[in-house]
Amino acid sequence: MVKTRRVSAQGSADAVMKSLRIQGISFEGPFCTPGKRVVFVVENYFFLESELVELLAETKLDRDGIQELAKRLGAANPRQ
């Protein structure tokens, strides 16, 4: 069995924020919803932390990756 390194929830949020800051991508958050979900506002779109962590793991957490994710999720109406 292969052991995998598990990153804590806070570590995941920190890694996402660090990557976004380094790239100069605007974001707000993280915020916790009443349903205990962690969300970010990135480039005026709402994303779950897990979605951004997945992009980071795939080395796609950049402007192009964020735009592609927004399209995939059908985020036709960004936050105004």
Secondary structure, DSSP 8 states (H G I E B T S, - for coil): --------HHHHHHHHHHHHHHHT--EEEEEE-TTS-EEEEETTEEEEHHHHHHHHHTT--SHHHHHHHHHHTT--S---
